[in-house]
Amino acid sequence: MTEYGRGYGSEPWHPEDPLYGDQGSSRGQEQQPQWDGQQAHRYPQQADPYAQQQYNGGWDGSQGGQLSYDPYDPYGQQPPADPYGGGGSDHYAAPEAYPPPQHPHPPQQAQQPPQGMRQQQQYQPPPHPQQGEPYYDEGTGAADDWRAGPQPHEPEPREPEPEHAFFADRGADDDRDDADPREERRGGRERRGKKTKKNKRRSGRACLVVTLFFAGAVGTVGYFGYDFIVSHFGSAPDYEGDGTGDVQVDIPDNSTILQMGLALKRAGVIKSADAFSEAAVDSKKDKVLQPGTYSLRKHMSAASAIELMLNPKSRNGLTIREGLRSADVYKLIDKKLHLKTGTTKDVAKADAKSLGLPSWANDSAKTKDPLEGFLYPSTYSVGEKAKPAAVLKQMVTRANQVYAKYDLEGNAQKLHLDSPMQLLTVASLTQAEGKYKHDFVKVARVVYNRLKPNNTETYGLLDFDSTVNYARSKSTLDTGSVDDLRHFNDPYNTYKFKGLPPGPIGNPGEEALRSAIKPAKGNWYYFVSINPEKTLFAETNEQHERNRRIYVKEQEKNK
């Protein structure tokens, strides 16, 4: 038979049958159609081969010189191949060009039908396999039939590119953009069907691989995540309790909380610096802790160490109060270090130039002590084995830091002073004369007003008892009469010499320093403190005498 498009199978073959014109089984390996010369010229010109079927013979195969074909006899004459299932590129060759294939043969891919026929292909339901029909393997796309061999004019099928093992498990119904076009031609109907058992097994393996992969990933992330949290956010190692024994720890100046913790750890006080930092921050005492020398215990918890460090009894420090003279500071250092009295004074005199004084500190050769004003009031770490020179250097270094902060050189020029040393001297006078810090700004203004050479109250003399006491190395209110003081010949005697003394008369604190830089505005030349809450200031001597009488009465009440 030469009916174009007719495949073999068990379907009825009659024009009145509703399945007439079906393409036949698309599941088997497509066969090459057998052509005659008449069909070769007629069928390519048809727009719809299903609308106008042409026959060269009847059911008995007597016409057209063709053998009869029984559709119900699968072992009879070979049926014509399905042109839509793929054929050779030579559609007009004679039947002799297609010799019988050798059996067995390797599976072949279906070839592309003629372009005109491919456009007219319509979807038909797949026929059910009948007895005797060749078996079609959906996994390989090949029919197990000796008649499905390659044709002489058929090009060698191209081997598909290897596919990654992970993606090889996708089923035949995977609707991919990169699907093999030969699979398309073999029939999309099978891809829309159910998966075979083989594809199901492959999909199952793929799911298992993906599941194991994600399970391993989650486990790995969980392990390292836990390790990260413990190492970064877990509690730092720490001892428990108040510790035992006794140990002295020196913490250098300008140490941070972490550096303090490291020093304590090296001394065996705490177990870790992180525990110390955490305890300090949690207790909000990280801003209170100061460097110094501390007497602590070993194997203490971080919290216990902090509490003991804040206890004044544990700190081996030396406190220098504001306004204290250098001679008194030397005595305190000797006592702290268990040295002979006068040892530190001799060291200060011998090593003054090597302690780090600023260049403007030696602008007056008449100063009694070159370190006066530079032993800044504060608390310093002084261990039992400390040296006097090291302690003095700590104080000078601290003074330089504070004085640089307040720019003594620049502010001295703004106040029309000769040098930063004079500004420091004004601060020391303010500290010594003012009894209470809230009066410092007015006391500093009195100093500046008396320094004016054209004032008619003191005529450029300061007339301060504090300077006389410094010159005499005393601290008393009974300095003598004014006439006697006028004859006391000492450069620090402001009753006799106009202007400022040669240098500071003590070590002023920060409040006195700020007041000297920014004094209050006023025309005061005199003042007297009645009580801690009240200080009377006067512009003239008459006003000052009235204030003095008030002061005397107040003193009599307190006796």
PyMOL commands that set and color helices and strands:
alter all, ss='L'
color gray80, all
select helices_A, chain A and resi 37-45+63-65+83-85+95-97+115-120+146-148+167-169+181-186+188-191+197-233+257-266+273-282+302-309+312-314+326-336+343-354+359-362+388-405+408-414+420-433+437-450+465-472+482-486+510-517+541-557
alter helices_A, ss='H'
color red, helices_A
select strands_A, chain A and resi 136-137+142-143+244-251+292-298+317-319+379-381+526-531+534-538
alter strands_A, ss='S'
color yellow, strands_A
deselect
rebuild
show_as cartoon
